[in-house]
Amino acid sequence: MSTAFFVHTDCLNHITPEGHAEQVARLQGILKALEQPEFAGLVRFDSPMATQEQITRAHPAAYFERIKAIHPTQGQTTLDADTFMSRGSFEAALRSAGGGVAAVDLVISGNANNAFTAGRPPGHHAERETPMGFCLFGNVAIAAKHALDHHGLSRVAIVDFDVHHGNGTQNLLWDDDRVLFISSHQMPLYPGSGAASETGASGNVMNVPLNEGCAGPEMRAIYQRDVFPALKAFKPELILISAGFDAHRADPLAGLNWETEDFAWLTHGLCDIADVYCKGRIVSTLEGGYDLQALAESVAAHIDVLMERGK
């Protein structure tokens, strides 16, 4: 099997207020783009629900129970100015986290070469006991902990190229030296963290702040100079990607100027490293991206490269 794709219709039942950037149409647009003939070979799976045990590898049990308890039976509950829960949000969040766990299982077992998980709500802003930035559970951190604790891996790398800093992933993995967390992001920008001086408890965090207006050529140079060498030095056994596509020049929530082909280039670069150090094993998880057309095009380009390289 080449590339596995995990999604579940429950993720369409996470309803945010009208006009909210993190909307159902994001996932609908991605699914529509993947109806094109070139994606006929994409092997599709329903994302299972993550178990409490899997979630609590990253979050305290009390936090899991609090999120479970506060989700509404009707209408919407406001968690902060940006983050909401509707009747279907808790199940959607479990599917988003569970898709990443299942994708890790499939890739580590050798039954898929790489995988992409399309879940919502996203995850990389959720801290140990704080939902924020549209996120409830730290999906990528949960997947990393599963790879380490359940499968016994020693080194997992996470690359987060979302335009916003992955503060939640950093918070959840700050003191875990089995993980190298690398985040490139516009700065200053929400959530305000992600300075280069934030390096983790044992130097296991690498933040790469980018200036507003940073376009593809500058991004490529920075990744070739700084990010790719750090990944190679770490020699990961698995690469996880927090795949946010809001660095696209069309995105309404930020100010970077990447093009769709820049995401394809970056995916190839990460696949090159995975081929050398971890048998090509990559699991990529959807984060941000809020211009619907740019998001659908960029996800399609990203998956197209994963399929090409996973053959």
N, C-alpha and C positions, 0 to 999 in steps of 0.2 A: 504494500500500500504506500502511495506517495504522500499526499497531504490530506489530513483529516480536518473536518470543519465541524465545530460544535456550536449548536444554537438550540433554543427551545422557545416555543410560542409563549410560555409564561413570561418571558422577558418583554413581550408586547403589552403585558398587563400592568407594568409599572407606569402609572399615569402621573405626569407632572402638570402643574398649572398651565393654562393656555398661554402661549408665548414663551414658555421656558425653553432654553437652548437644548437641554437634554430631554428630547422628546421621542415619542414612539416612532416618528417618521425617520429617525436616524437608522434604526434597525430595518425598517421596511425598505428604505432606499438601498441598503447594503444587500438585502436578500434579492431585490429586483435586479441589481447589477450582476449578481452571481447566477442569474438565469441565462446569461449569454452562453452560446455553444462552447466557448473555450473553457468553461468551468464544468463541463459535463463529467470530467474525470475526478472532480472533487468528491471525496467520500464523506458523506454527511452523517452526523450522529446527533441524537437528542442529548442535550446537556443534562446530566443527573443533578439532583439536589445535593449540595455538600452536606455532610453530617455535622452534628455539633462537635464531634471529636476533631474533624478536619478544620473547622472554623477556629476552634480554641487552641490549635497549635500556634495561632498568631494573636488572637484576641482573648481576653479573660472570659471565663464562663459567665460572669455576671453581666458583661457587655452583651454577649449573645442573647441572654435571657431578656435584657432590657429592650433590645431591638425587636425581639419577638413579641414582647408584651405591648409595645406602643404602636404597632402597626394597626391602622384603623380598619373597621369592618365596613365603613362607607366613608365617602368623601376623602379628604386628605389631611395628613398630620404634618405640621411644619417642624423640622428639626433645627434648621437655622435659615438664614435668609436665602440660601440657594438649594437646600436639601429637603426633600419631601418624601413622604411615604403615602401610598394609596393602598387600597385593599389587596392588590396583587404584588405589592413591592417586596414583601418579605420572601415570598416564593421566588420572585424574579432574582433577588439578591443571592438566594441559595443556588439557583441555577447558574448565575454568573460565576460564583466561586466554584461550584461543582464541575462546570465545564473545564475550567483550568486544571482541576485535580484529575479528571478523567483523561484529559489530553496528555498530561504528564505520564499517567499510567500507560497509555497507548504508545507513546513515543519511546519511553524507557524500555518497554517490553519488546520493541522492535517491530510492532505491528503497524506503525506509521513512521515515516521518516521525519515529518514535522507536522505541526497542527496550528490552526487558528481558532480562537474561541470568540464568538460574537455575542457577548452578553451585555445587558444593562439591568441595573445601574452599573456604572464603572466602579473602579476600586482604589485607585492609587492615592486618593486624598484621605481615605479613612484611617485614622490613627487608632491606637490600642483601645481607647475607650471613647472615641469621639467620631461620630459621623460628620462629614463635611464635604463641601465641593462636589455635590451630587452623589457621593459615595457612602455606602453602608459598611461593607466588609472589604478588607484588603486582598483582593482576588489574587494578584500576582504573588504577594508575600505568602498567602496560604498555599499556593501551588509550589513555591520554593520550599516551604517547610515540609510539605508532603514528599517532595523529591528527596529531601535530606533525611527526614525522620522515618518515613515509611519504606523508601527504596534504598536507603543507606548511602546515598551519594555524599561526597566530601566537599565538592565545590560546585556551586551554582551561581551563574552570573545573571543579573537582570539589567537590561538596557531599556531605559524609559526615554523615548523621544517625543513624548507629549510636550506641547508648548508650555504647560504648567509644571512646576516642580512636583515630583512625586513625594510629597511630604509624608504621606501616610506610610508608603513602603519604607521610606527612610526611618520613620519612627518605629515601625514594627521589626525592623531588621538591624537597628543601630548597633546592637551588641552581639551580632551573630557573625563571627569571622569566617563561617563557611560560605557566606554570600558576599559577592562583590556587587554592589548596587551603583549603577551609573545613570545619572539623569542629566540630559541636556534640556535647557528650558530658557525661555525669555525671562530676562530679569532687568528691571523690576516688573513684577506681575504677580497676580494671585498665585499662591497663598502668602507670598512674601519671604519664604524660606528658600534654601538652595544655594547659599553662598559657597564659593570654592573652599572656604575655611571649615565647612561642615564635612568632616571626614570619617565619622563613625568612631566607635569605641576602639577599634583596632585598625584604622585606616582602610576599612572595608566599604566606605562610601566615597564616591567621586562625583562631585557636582560640577557641571560645565555650563555656567551662565552665558547666555547669548544676548547680544544687544538687540534692541528693537530694530527691525529692518534687515536683520541677518537673512541673506538669501542663500540659495543652494551652493554656489561656489565656495563661500566662506564656511558654510556648514561642513561641506565635504573635506575641506582642508583641516578643520578642527578635529573631525573624526579620525582622519588619517594620521594626524600628528599626536593626538592625545588619547582618544577613546579606544581605537583599535589596538594600539600597543599595550594599553592597560589590560584589555581583555586577553591578549595573547600571553602576557606575563602571568595572569591568574590561572590560565589553562583550565577553563571550566569543563565540567562533565555534562553540563546542560546549559543552554542559553534560553532564558525567558525574556520576552519582549513586552513591555507596556506600550502598546501601539496606539498612541494618540495621533490623530491626523490634523490637529488644530494649529500646527505650524504652517499649514498651507496658506498662501498669500490671500486666498478668498475667505478665510475664516473670520467671523465677526467678533470673536472674543479676544483676539491677540494681534500682534503686529510683526510676525516673522513673514518671510516672503519665499518659502519653499514652494516648489512646483511638484506636481504629481510624480514626475520622473525622479525627483530627489528621494522620495520614499522608496521607489524601486531600487535606486542606486544603494541606498542604505541597507535595504534588505539583502541585496547581493553581498555587500561587505560583511554583514553578520553571518550569512551563510558560508562565506569563505572561511571565516574563523571557526565556525561550527564544524565544517568539514575536516579541519586539521585537528581540532582538540576534543570534539565530543561526538564523533560519528555522525555529524550533520544534525544532531538533535536540537530542535528549536520548538518552543511552544510560545505562540504570540497571542496576546489577549487585548481585545479592544478597550481603549480608554476614551479619549475625547475626539473632537472633530464635529463642528457645528454648522458648517455650510453643507447642506445636504448633498449637492452635486459633487463638491470637492471631496467630501467624505466617501461617497460611494465610489468615485473614480480612484481615489487613493487606496482604499481597502482592496479594490479589485486589482490594482497594480501590485500591491504587497502580496496578495495571495497568488497572483500569477507567477511571481518570482519564486515563492515557496513551492509551487507545483513544479515549476521548471527545475529547480535545484533538488527537489526531493525525488526525482525519478531514479 
